[in-house]
Amino acid sequence: MAPLNILAYTATTALGAGLDAQRQALHEKRSGLRPNDFGDALLACWIGRVDALEEQQLPPDLAEFSCRNNLLAWHALQQDGVLAALDQVRTRHGAGRVAVVMGTSTSSIGATEQAYSQLETAADGSLHFPPSLQRPRIHTPHSLGDFVQAATGLGGPCVTVATACSSSAKVFAQAARLINAGLADAALVGGVDTLCGSVLFGFNALQLVAPTPCQPFDARRVGLSLGEAGGYAVLERADASPATPLQLSGYGESSDAHHMSAPHPQGLGARLAMQAALQRAGIGADAVGYLNLHGTSTPANDSIEATAVAALFPATLHASSTKGWTGHTLGAAGIVESVFALLALEDGLLPGTLNSEIADPACGPQIRFDNAHAQINYAMNNSFGFGGNNCSLVFGKAG
């Protein structure tokens, strides 16, 4: 594929708002996880919660979109020059030629949960949402994409991708196709997912939530830690703008449809996605310097992903999971971990795997627990979702 320039990128997670907060925590090996303090009925687990989110406010003209998910989307949008980059592409191409492609798994379902918990009884005995939550635009899966388009004033194609935990990785692939098809010249891609009861109790019902901080690829791991996050990247045709240091070089997708929530036992879909990403980027596996793994810390996912990685990559690869820093941010995991891959390219800091010390025997030499420093030319990100929804991305240095 023709590479796409990355004009700006950002993430807001439990580590803080913007790239500097992510950089500092990665360097210091400081986790954003903390004992669960979200909601009224608390589960005994650890979460990656974004601080002071409740203090955020939307501008008056966007008030009808107000909910936790869109507040985080707004907060993340203000970071690291994303709005300035959008101004540049809007000037070059017009607002109608800039797409909005957002990924999320639960969108603003937390607001819907709140509405049902506060149902009011009318005189005729019927039940209704309270007046403050009678806002249909926040009770749809497209709430995030709808909000971001309204907040930015962009007029190109607007898509919300909801493929569970691969959602905000697949937005890069979707944007690349829109641009390649001539439907857009640039795109704002990203993803946001916030904590809510459906997330916490849903994953707990699947017996996937750990009572202690997650330990990806550790032989002692028992489950994941959930988190919330938001992030963005601005993409543009490489022939339409000045050169940028970083590019989207390739993407690969697959759907192995093995099981509703379990990965293919041989990691077939994961391997196909990684191979397709390398092929589109036009590079061999030995060219990749860092791979951010999906690495959820669940027993099945980690061993299968490690096996798939060992079958494709040389022992020299530095691969790790960063979910010990942020928690599993679900539909936002793709953008957050793409940001970590881009930071590895830009800064030369290759993250390790926080909280993990004893490698699962299934892990090959590619799985690293400690941070390392190296100048690399390509970095990858894996994001795998329920139902065998797999996406791998390759990012590279321009030129």
N, C-alpha and C positions, 0 to 999 in steps of 0.2 A: 504494500500500500504506500501511497505518498504520505510522508510524515506530516503531522499537524503541529504547528507551533503552539507552545504553551506560554501565553502572555502573562498569566498570573495564576497562583494557586494558594490555597489556604485551608486550615482546619481548626475547628474549635472543639475541644474534647475535655475530659476531666482533668487534663494537664493544664488547661488554660485556653485563652483565646489567641489565635494566630500562630504563625510559624515560630516565632522566638520562644514562645512557651513550650511548644513541642520539642524544639531543639534542646532547650535547657534541660528538660526532664529526661530526654533520651541520653544526653551526655552524663547527667548525674545519676542515671539508673534509678530515678525516683518515680514510683508508681502513682497514678491518680486514683487507684482503687481505695475504697473505704467501707467500713461496715454499713450495711443497708440502713438508710434513713429516709427512704422514699415511701410515701403513702401512709395509710393508717394501719393496715394489717401487714406488719413487717415479717418478711422471710429472713431466716438466719443465713445470710449470704453477704457477699461483697459486691459493690457496684461502682461503676465509673460515672459519677454524677457531675454535671456542669454547674459550677457554683454561680449563685446570684442570678440564675435565669429568671426567677420569679420577679426580679426587680426590673427586667427589661420591659419596654413599652414600644408599641408600634406607633408610627405617625397617625394622626387623626384620620387621614384619608384611607388608611389600611386597617382601621379598627375592626371591621367586620371579619377579618382573617385571624383575629387574636386567639391564640391557643399556645400551649407549651411548644409544640413542634414548630410552629411558624415564628414564635419568638426566638427560638434557637436559630432558625433559618435566617432571620433578620440580623441577629447578633453576629453570626459567622460571615454574613455578606459584607459587613463593614471592615473586614480585616484585610491587610496585606495587598492593598491596591487593586482589589478585584473590580470595584466600581470604576476606578480610573481606566482599567483595561477595557471594560465594557464601553466606556465613552469613546475610546479609540476605535473599536471595531464598529460602533454605531456611526461614527463620523465617516469611516472608510466605506461602509457597505449599506448603511441605512438600517433602522431598527427592524424592518421587515425581513432582513436577510440574516438575522442573528437568532439562532434556535435556543430554546431552553429545554434541557433534558435533565430531569431530576430523578433520583432513585430513593426509594423508601420502602420499608416493609409494613409499617403500621400507620404511616401518615399521621393524622391527628386523631387517632382513635381514642387517645386519652381524654379529649374533650367530649367525645361521645359517651365514654364511660361516666364522666362527670355528669353529663346531662341525664343519663338514665338513673344515676344515684340521687338526683334531685327532682324526679318527676313530680309534677303538681296535678292535683285532681280538680277538674272543672266542675261547674254546677251540675252538668248532666252525667257526672261520674266518669267521664273520659280522662285519660292521662295525657299530659303534655310536657314537653321539655320546658324548663324555666325560661322566661323571656330572654335572659342574657345569653342563652345558648340556642335560641331559635335562629340559627344562622346556617342554612343548608350548605354553604360553601366550605365549611370546616368539617362536615360529616361525610366526606367522600374520599375515595382513594387518591383522587387527583388534587386534593387540597394543597399539597406542597407545590406542585408545578404551577397551579393556578395562582398561588400567592407569589411565587418568585417572579412570574411573568408580570403580575400587577406591580410588584415592588420595583422592578427594573425598567418597566416600560418597553420591553422588547416585544417585537411583533412577528417573529418568525415562528416556525413550527414549535409547539409546546407539548412535551410528552412527560408523563410520569411513569417510570419503570418500577414495577413492583414484583421482583422475582426473589423475594426473601433476601438472604444475605449476600447475594451477588448483585443486588439492584444497582448500587452506585459505582460498580465496576462496569456493568453493561452500558451505563450511560455514555462512556467513552466510545464504545463500539457503535452505539446508536448514532451518536453525533458524527462519527467518521462516515457512516453510511449516508446520512443526510447531506453532508458536505460533498461527498464523492458523487452523489446523485444530482448535485446542482440545486438542491432545495434550500441550501444555506451556504454562506461563506464563512461563518464563524458560529461558535456555540458556547453558551454558559452551561457547563455540566456540574453535577454535584449530587449531594445526598444528605438527608437529615432523618434521624430517628431519635425519639425521646423515650425515656422510661415511662411505663404505664403498667397498670395491673395486668392487662392481657399479656404483655411481654414477660413480666416477672413470674406470674402464676402459670402462664402457659408453658414456659420452659421448665418450671419446677414440676409441672404435671408430667412432663416427658422424662423426669428424673435426670436432667442434664445440668442442673445448677449446683455448683460446688459450695459447701459451707465456708470455705476458706478461699483466699485469693487464688485465681486460676494458675496452673503450672503447665503450660503447653509443652508437649513432647517429653515431659517428665514421666518416669515410670510410675510415680505415685499419683498422677493426676486422677481426679474423680469427676471433673465437670468444669463448666465455664463460669465466668463472671460477666454479668451483663453491664452494658454501658450505654451512654447516649453521646451523640456527636453530630456535627454538621460541617460540611466543607464544600469547596468549589474549585473549579479550574476553568480558565477561559482559553478556548481552542480556536485556531484560525488556520486557513489554508496557508501553507508555507510560501506560496508564490504571491500572496496578497499583502504581506506585511514585512517590516524589517526583521532580520534574523533574530531569533531568541536563543538563549543558551540551551533550553530543554525542549524536547519534542515527544509526542506520542508516536512511537515507531511501529507498533503492531498490536493486534488484539486477537484473541481466540476464544470461541464459545463452543459449548457442547451441552447436550441434555441427555444424560444417560438413563433417566426415568427408571432407575432400579427400585426405588422405595420412596415413600412419602417423606421420610425424614432421615434415612440412613444413606451414606455414600455407597457407590459401587464397591464391592469387596476387594476388587483388584485395582481400584482407582482408574478405571478405563476412561471415564468422562474427564477426569482431571488431566490425564495424560494427553488426551485429544485436544483439550483447550490450550495446554502449554505448548504443544507441538504447533498448533495453528498460529499462536501468537508469535513464535519464533520464525515460522515460515513467512508470515506477513511482514515481519521486521527485516527479513532477509539475512538473518544471522544464525550461527550455530549456538548450541547450548553452552559451549565453552566461552562465548563472548559475554555472558551475563555475569556481572560482578556481585549483584545482590538480588535475592529473591525474598520478598515479604510473603510469608506463607499464610494460608487461611488460619491454620493452627488454633482451633477453638478451645483446646484443652479437654475435649471429650475423648473418651477412650477409643472410639471407632475412627473418628475423623483424623486424628493426628497420625496414627500408625499407617493408615491407608495413604494419606498424603505424603508421608515420609518415604513410603515404598515407591510411589509414583515419581517422586523427585529423584530418588536414587537410580531409577531406571533411565532417566533422561540426562542428568547432569553429572559432570565430573566431580571428584572429591574436593576440588579446590573451591567450589561454590560456597559462598557465605549465605545461608538461608536461615531465617528466624521468624518467629511469631512475635508481634508487638502487642498482643492482647493483654499481656500482663501489665502494660502501661495504661491502657485505656478501657479495658474490658471489651467484650464483644458488642460492637455498636450496631449490629444487625444490618439494616438497609444502608447505613452510613459507613459500614466497614470498608467497602470498596474505595470510596473517596479518601477516607482517613489513611488507609494503608497505601494508597497510591501517593499521597502526600509524603508518607515516610520513605517510600521508594525514591521520590523526587528529591527529598532532602539528602538521601544517601548519595545520589548523583552530584548534587550541588556542593555538599559539605565534606563528603568522604567519610562520614561516620556511618558505619554499618551496624545497626542495632543487634543486640543479642536477644535472648529470650528470658525476660525477667521472671523471677521466682523459681526458675527451673535449675536443677543441679544434677539429677541422676537421669541420664538419657534412657529412654525406652529402647530395648534391644532392636526394635524395628527401625530405629533411626540410623541413617547412613551418616558418613562424615560431613555431609552438607549441612546438617542441622547444628547450628552454633548457639551456645548459651551466653557467651560473653561478647561485649561490644568489640569491634575492630575498626581500624582506620585504613582506608585504601582509596586511591583515586580510580574510579571505574567509569566505563563508557556506557554501560547498559544496566538497567535495573528492572525487575519484574514484580508484579503483584498478582497473587492468586486470591480469588473470591469464589467460594462455592456455597450454593444455597440448597434449601430443601427441594426434594424432587429431582436432584441431580442437575440443578442449574449451575453451570460452571462457566467462569470467565477468567481469563488470564490476560494481563496487559504488559507490554514492553515499552519502557521509556528510555530515551537515549539523549546523549549530548548532540546538539546540532553540529553538522559539519563533520 
